[in-house]
Amino acid sequence: MAASVDLLQQSLTRADDNPRNAEPVLRLLRLTADLEFRRRAEEETATGGRLAEICEQVQVELGKVDRDIHDRYFAGAPRRPRRGSACTSPSAI
């Protein structure tokens, strides 16, 4: 999971003109650091078993990254509804 987050962060860093001020890049850097911290802490304490909790937190952060990416790179472009979501717009019928 951490490798995937890191790969996304690296890709955005290469694509962004100013990655040091890009909220999606900064958020992914924080998430990568948090995952690394958790991995090391669990190795030291041997607690483990909190994978579901960590996955939920990562999912929340990735949702924020999705919003940040939209706001930074696609501002003004209409957001497409997610698959499986009900479309309430009459023009979409």
N, C-alpha and C positions, 0 to 999 in steps of 0.2 A: 504494500500500500504506500509506504513512504517513497519507494522508488518511482511510483507512478506520479505522485504529487511533485517530487523533485523534477521529473522529466517535463511535466507541465510548466513548472516554474522556469526551467531553463528555456523552453520553447518560447514562452512569453517574453523572457528577458531578451532573447535574440530578436524577436519581432517588434518590440516596443522601442520607440525613438528615445524615450527617457525612462528606463525601467526603475531607476532609483526613486522616482516619484509616482510610480504606477501602483495604485492600490491593489490590483490583482496580484502583481508580482510580490509586493510587500506582504500581503496576506498569506500567499503560498510559502514565502520564506519563513514566516512565523509558524505556519502549520508544520512545515518540515522540521523546524527546530523543536516544536512541541512533541512530534512523533519520536524524534531521536531521544529527547529527554525521557519520555515515557518508556522507551525501549531499554534505556540504560537503568532507569529506576527499577523496572521490573526484573532486570537481570540481577541487580543488587539485592532486592528483597525477595526474589523468587515467588512473587505473588501471582503473576500471570492470570489467565482466566477472565480478563476484562475485555476481551476482544469485541464483544457486542457493544459495550459502552464506548469504546474507542471508535468503532465504525460509525456509531450514531453521531459522535462529535465531529468526525471527519466529514460526514455527509452534510451536517449543518454548515461547516466551514466552506465546503465546496459549493453549496448553494449560494453563499455570500460571494464566493469568487465568481460564480456564474453571473450574478447581478452586477458585480464590479466590472467584469469583462464587457457586459452589455453597455453599461454606463460609459465606460472609457472608450471603447472601440466602435460601438454601434449606436451611439447616442443619436436620437432622432429617427432611427429606423424602428418600425413597429416590431414588437416582440411577437414571435409566433407562439401560438398556444402549444402547451406540452402535449405529447401524444396521450390519448386516452382522456383528455380533459374535455368537458362539454363546452361546445361553442355556443354562446348565447347571442352572437351578432346575427341579425336578420340578413345582412348582406352576404354572409358566408353560406347561406342555404342554397 
